[in-house]
Amino acid sequence: MTRTKTTQLFYHYFEDWVQLYKVNSVRPVTLNKYYVTLTSLVRLAPKLRLCDLTRQSYQQLINAYAQNHERQTTMDFHHQLKSCLIDAFDEGKITQNPTRKAVITGKQPGPKKTKFLSQFEAQQLIHQMNLGTSLNWDWFLFLILKTGLRFSEALAITPECFDFTNQKLSVKNSWDYRHTYGGFMPTKNSSSVRKIQLDWQITMQFSQLVRELPADEPIFVHGRVFNASINRHLKRLCESAKVPVLSIHGLRHTHASLLLFAGVSVASVARRLGHANMATTQSTYLHIIQELESKDGERIMREMAQLV
C-alpha cells in the first residue's frame, strides 16, 4: 500500500472518524464518551497533525492526559484514540502505528468510595425512607435496592411492567434522562431485557401504589430527572441512617452483594442484573467471590472430614 502523508490535524481526523464509524452505531452514552475524548484532544494537541504522529509524540499526548486522570481513565482515552489511529494506518494516512507499545500511567486514585452496604446497613437505610402510600424517590431507591435495577431502567418502569400474579417485574426499556425531553430507549444490551422475581412484600406494596396510574407511563418520571439530585437525596438518607454514603448505583451493588453473601449463584445474580455474561459479574464482585471461596474451602474441609 502506498502511504502518503497528510497535513490534516489529528483532532479533525478523529472527529471525522467518530462521525463516520460511531454515530448511529453506538449507544448515545458511548458516543458522548468519544466526544469527551475529542474535547480533550483539542485541548491537549490543537496543532498536532496526523503526519507528525510518532510513538514519541503520541506518548507525550498520553502522558499529558495522564497528569490529571487516573490510570483506568487514561486507558479508556488511549483505547479510543488507538482504534482511530489503527484505521488511519490501514488507510495509508500515516506510515506507522504510533500507539504501539504505548505506556499508560495516571495519577494516584483517590480514596475508594463505598460500593455497597451490609445487610444491617441496608436495613438502617430503609428505616430512614419515607415509604408511605404515595410514590416518591424513596420508593424509587427502595425498588433499586430490592431488584438491582440500573438507574435508567428504574426510571422506565411502568405499571404494566409488573406481573403481580407471578410476582415478576419485566425490564423492557430504559429512560433517556440525560436529555431535556427524555423518553423510552433500549436497554443497555439484549441481556438487560429480563424478568426479575419479586418478593411478596414489595409485590403487595407496588400493587397498591400503581393501581390507579396509567398503564404505559413511567411511575417515577414527572418532568426532567437529574441523577445528581437523587444522589444528593440518597446521601442525606445515608447520613441520617449513619451508614456509609454511596451512590444510586451502589444500591445495585448492594443488591448483588447481599445475594452473593446469601449463597445465590453467580449465574443467577448475572441474569438478575442483566449482565451480558457471567464474566462481568465475576470481575465486578471479585472481592466478594474470593471471600466466599475462602469460606467454601472451610466448608469443604468440614464435609470431607466427616467421610471416615
C-alpha positions as CSV (number, residue, x, y, z in Angstrom):
1,M,0.0,0.0,0.0
2,T,1.3,3.4,-0.9
3,R,1.4,5.7,2.1
4,T,1.1,9.4,1.7
5,K,1.5,12.0,4.4
6,T,-1.5,14.2,5.2
7,T,-1.3,17.5,7.0
8,Q,-4.8,17.1,8.5
9,L,-5.0,18.0,12.1
10,F,-5.3,14.9,14.3
11,Y,-8.4,16.1,16.1
12,H,-10.1,16.8,12.8
13,Y,-9.4,13.3,11.6
14,F,-10.6,11.9,14.9
15,E,-13.8,14.0,14.7
16,D,-14.5,12.7,11.1
17,W,-13.7,9.1,12.2
18,V,-16.3,9.4,15.1
19,Q,-18.9,10.8,12.7
20,L,-18.3,8.1,10.2
21,Y,-17.9,5.0,12.3
22,K,-19.6,5.7,15.7
23,V,-22.7,8.0,15.1
24,N,-25.8,5.8,14.9
25,S,-23.7,2.6,15.6
26,V,-23.1,3.0,19.4
27,R,-25.4,4.0,22.2
28,P,-25.7,7.8,22.9
29,V,-23.9,7.4,26.2
30,T,-21.0,5.7,24.5
31,L,-20.9,8.3,21.7
32,N,-20.8,11.0,24.3
33,K,-17.5,9.4,25.6
34,Y,-16.0,9.8,22.2
35,Y,-16.9,13.5,22.1
36,V,-15.4,13.9,25.6
37,T,-12.2,12.4,24.2
38,L,-12.4,14.8,21.2
39,T,-12.6,17.7,23.6
40,S,-9.5,16.6,25.5
41,L,-7.7,16.1,22.2
42,V,-8.5,19.6,21.1
43,R,-7.3,21.0,24.5
44,L,-4.0,18.9,24.6
45,A,-3.0,18.8,21.0
46,P,-4.7,21.6,19.0
47,K,-1.9,21.8,16.4
48,L,-0.8,18.2,16.2
49,R,-1.0,17.0,12.6
50,L,-1.7,13.4,11.7
51,C,1.5,13.3,9.7
52,D,3.5,14.3,12.8
53,L,2.3,11.5,14.9
54,T,5.1,9.2,16.1
55,R,5.4,6.9,19.0
56,Q,7.1,9.7,20.9
57,S,4.6,12.4,20.1
58,Y,1.7,10.0,20.9
59,Q,3.3,9.0,24.2
60,Q,3.7,12.7,25.1
61,L,0.0,13.2,24.4
62,I,-0.9,10.2,26.6
63,N,1.4,11.5,29.4
64,A,-0.2,14.9,29.3
65,Y,-3.6,13.4,29.7
66,A,-2.5,11.1,32.5
67,Q,-1.3,14.0,34.6
68,N,-4.9,14.8,35.5
69,H,-6.6,11.4,35.2
70,E,-6.4,8.0,36.9
71,R,-4.9,5.1,35.0
72,Q,-8.1,3.5,34.0
73,T,-9.5,6.7,32.6
74,T,-6.2,7.2,30.7
75,M,-6.5,3.7,29.4
76,D,-10.0,4.4,28.0
77,F,-8.7,7.6,26.4
78,H,-5.9,5.6,24.8
79,H,-8.2,2.8,23.5
80,Q,-10.4,5.3,21.7
81,L,-7.5,7.0,20.0
82,K,-5.9,3.7,19.2
83,S,-8.9,2.4,17.3
84,C,-8.9,5.6,15.3
85,L,-5.2,5.5,14.5
86,I,-5.2,1.9,13.5
87,D,-7.8,2.8,10.9
88,A,-5.6,5.7,9.8
89,F,-2.6,3.4,9.4
90,D,-4.7,0.8,7.5
91,E,-5.9,3.5,5.2
92,G,-2.3,4.7,4.5
93,K,-2.9,8.1,6.2
94,I,0.1,7.5,8.5
95,T,3.3,5.5,7.9
96,Q,3.4,3.8,11.3
97,N,1.1,2.8,14.2
98,P,2.1,5.4,16.8
99,T,0.2,3.6,19.6
100,R,2.4,0.5,19.6
101,K,3.9,-0.2,23.0
102,A,2.3,2.9,24.5
103,V,2.9,3.2,28.3
104,I,-0.2,4.0,30.2
105,T,0.1,5.8,33.5
106,G,-2.1,8.0,35.6
107,K,-2.4,9.9,38.8
108,Q,-2.9,8.1,42.1
109,P,-6.6,7.2,42.6
110,G,-8.5,9.0,45.3
111,P,-9.9,7.2,48.4
112,K,-12.2,4.4,47.3
113,K,-15.8,5.2,47.7
114,T,-18.2,2.7,49.4
115,K,-19.7,0.5,46.7
116,F,-22.2,-1.5,48.8
117,L,-23.8,-1.7,52.2
118,S,-24.0,-4.7,54.5
119,Q,-27.4,-6.2,55.3
120,F,-27.6,-4.3,58.6
121,E,-26.6,-1.0,57.0
122,A,-29.2,-1.6,54.2
123,Q,-31.9,-2.1,56.8
124,Q,-30.8,1.1,58.6
125,L,-31.1,3.0,55.3
126,I,-34.6,1.6,54.7
127,H,-35.7,2.7,58.1
128,Q,-34.9,6.3,57.1
129,M,-37.0,6.2,54.0
130,N,-40.5,7.7,53.7
131,L,-42.3,4.7,52.3
132,G,-45.9,6.0,52.5
133,T,-49.0,5.5,50.4
134,S,-47.7,7.6,47.5
135,L,-44.8,7.1,45.2
136,N,-41.8,9.2,45.8
137,W,-38.0,9.0,45.3
138,D,-37.6,6.9,48.4
139,W,-39.8,4.2,46.8
140,F,-37.6,4.6,43.7
141,L,-34.4,3.9,45.8
142,F,-36.2,1.1,47.6
143,L,-37.1,-0.6,44.3
144,I,-33.5,-0.5,43.1
145,L,-32.3,-1.9,46.4
146,K,-34.8,-4.8,46.1
147,T,-34.3,-5.6,42.4
148,G,-30.8,-4.4,41.4
149,L,-32.2,-2.3,38.6
150,R,-30.0,0.2,36.8
151,F,-30.9,3.9,37.4
152,S,-32.2,4.4,33.8
153,E,-34.1,1.0,34.0
154,A,-35.9,2.0,37.2
155,L,-37.0,5.3,35.6
156,A,-38.6,3.4,32.7
157,I,-40.8,1.2,34.9
158,T,-44.5,1.5,34.2
159,P,-47.5,-0.2,35.9
160,E,-47.7,-2.7,33.0
161,C,-44.1,-3.9,33.8
162,F,-45.5,-5.6,37.0
163,D,-46.9,-9.1,36.9
164,F,-48.4,-9.2,40.4
165,T,-49.9,-12.6,40.0
166,N,-46.5,-14.2,39.3
167,Q,-44.5,-11.7,41.4
168,K,-42.3,-10.6,38.5
169,L,-41.1,-7.3,37.1
170,S,-40.4,-7.0,33.4
171,V,-37.4,-4.8,32.3
172,K,-38.1,-3.8,28.7
173,N,-36.7,-0.3,28.3
174,S,-34.5,2.3,29.9
175,W,-35.2,6.1,30.2
176,D,-33.2,8.8,28.5
177,Y,-32.8,11.1,31.5
178,R,-29.7,12.9,30.0
179,H,-31.8,14.9,27.5
180,T,-34.4,17.5,28.3
181,Y,-37.4,15.7,26.8
182,G,-36.4,12.2,28.0
183,G,-38.3,9.2,26.6
184,F,-38.0,5.5,26.4
185,M,-34.9,3.9,24.8
186,P,-33.5,0.4,24.5
187,T,-31.8,-1.3,27.4
188,K,-28.0,-1.4,27.7
189,N,-27.9,-4.7,25.9
190,S,-30.1,-7.6,24.9
191,S,-29.4,-9.4,28.2
192,S,-30.8,-6.5,30.1
193,V,-34.3,-7.3,28.8
194,R,-35.3,-9.7,31.6
195,K,-37.9,-10.6,34.2
196,I,-37.0,-10.1,37.9
197,Q,-38.6,-12.2,40.6
198,L,-40.1,-10.0,43.3
199,D,-40.6,-10.9,47.0
200,W,-44.2,-11.0,48.2
201,Q,-43.8,-7.8,50.3
202,I,-42.7,-5.5,47.5
203,T,-45.3,-7.1,45.2
204,M,-48.1,-6.2,47.6
205,Q,-46.7,-2.7,48.2
206,F,-46.4,-1.8,44.5
207,S,-49.7,-3.4,43.6
208,Q,-51.4,-0.7,45.7
209,L,-49.1,2.1,44.7
210,V,-49.6,1.8,40.9
211,R,-53.2,0.5,40.7
212,E,-54.7,3.9,39.6
213,L,-51.8,5.0,37.4
214,P,-51.7,4.9,33.5
215,A,-50.5,1.5,32.5
216,D,-47.9,2.6,29.9
217,E,-46.4,5.7,31.6
218,P,-43.4,5.8,33.9
219,I,-44.4,5.7,37.5
220,F,-41.5,7.9,38.8
221,V,-40.9,10.4,36.0
222,H,-42.8,13.6,36.1
223,G,-40.6,16.1,34.2
224,R,-36.9,16.3,33.9
225,V,-34.9,13.9,36.1
226,F,-31.4,14.6,37.3
227,N,-29.2,11.8,38.6
228,A,-27.2,14.2,40.8
229,S,-30.3,15.4,42.6
230,I,-31.4,11.9,43.5
231,N,-27.9,11.0,44.6
232,R,-27.9,14.0,46.9
233,H,-31.2,12.8,48.4
234,L,-29.7,9.4,48.9
235,K,-26.6,11.0,50.6
236,R,-28.9,12.7,53.1
237,L,-30.7,9.4,53.8
238,C,-27.3,7.6,54.3
239,E,-26.1,10.4,56.7
240,S,-29.4,10.2,58.7
241,A,-29.0,6.4,58.9
242,K,-25.4,6.7,59.9
243,V,-24.2,4.4,57.2
244,P,-21.5,4.9,54.5
245,V,-22.6,7.3,51.8
246,L,-23.0,5.6,48.4
247,S,-24.4,6.3,45.0
248,I,-27.6,5.1,43.4
249,H,-25.5,2.6,41.5
250,G,-24.2,1.5,44.9
251,L,-27.7,0.3,45.7
252,R,-27.5,-2.1,42.7
253,H,-24.1,-3.3,44.0
254,T,-25.7,-3.8,47.5
255,H,-28.4,-5.9,46.0
256,A,-25.9,-8.1,44.2
257,S,-23.6,-8.4,47.2
258,L,-26.4,-9.4,49.5
259,L,-27.4,-12.2,47.1
260,L,-23.9,-13.5,46.7
261,F,-23.3,-13.5,50.5
262,A,-26.6,-15.4,50.9
263,G,-25.2,-18.1,48.6
264,V,-27.0,-17.3,45.4
265,S,-25.0,-18.4,42.4
266,V,-23.0,-16.0,40.2
267,A,-25.1,-17.2,37.2
268,S,-28.4,-16.3,38.9
269,V,-27.0,-12.9,40.0
270,A,-25.8,-12.1,36.5
271,R,-29.2,-12.9,35.0
272,R,-30.9,-10.8,37.6
273,L,-28.7,-7.8,37.0
274,G,-28.9,-8.1,33.2
275,H,-25.2,-8.7,32.7
276,A,-24.3,-9.8,29.2
277,N,-22.2,-12.7,30.7
278,M,-21.0,-14.0,34.0
279,A,-17.5,-12.6,33.4
280,T,-18.9,-9.1,34.0
281,T,-20.4,-10.2,37.3
282,Q,-17.3,-12.1,38.4
283,S,-15.0,-9.1,37.7
284,T,-17.3,-6.6,39.3
285,Y,-17.7,-8.7,42.5
286,L,-14.4,-10.4,42.5
287,H,-13.6,-9.4,46.1
288,I,-16.8,-10.9,47.4
289,I,-16.4,-14.1,45.4
290,Q,-12.9,-14.5,46.7
291,E,-14.1,-14.1,50.3
292,L,-16.9,-16.6,49.7
293,E,-14.4,-19.1,48.1
294,S,-12.3,-18.9,51.3
295,K,-15.4,-19.8,53.3
296,D,-16.2,-22.6,50.8
297,G,-12.7,-24.1,51.5
298,E,-13.6,-24.3,55.2
299,R,-16.9,-26.0,54.4
300,I,-15.3,-28.5,52.0
301,M,-12.8,-29.5,54.7
302,R,-15.6,-29.9,57.3
303,E,-17.6,-32.1,54.9
304,M,-14.6,-34.2,53.9
305,A,-13.6,-34.7,57.4
306,Q,-16.9,-36.5,58.0
307,L,-16.1,-39.1,55.4
308,V,-14.4,-41.7,57.7
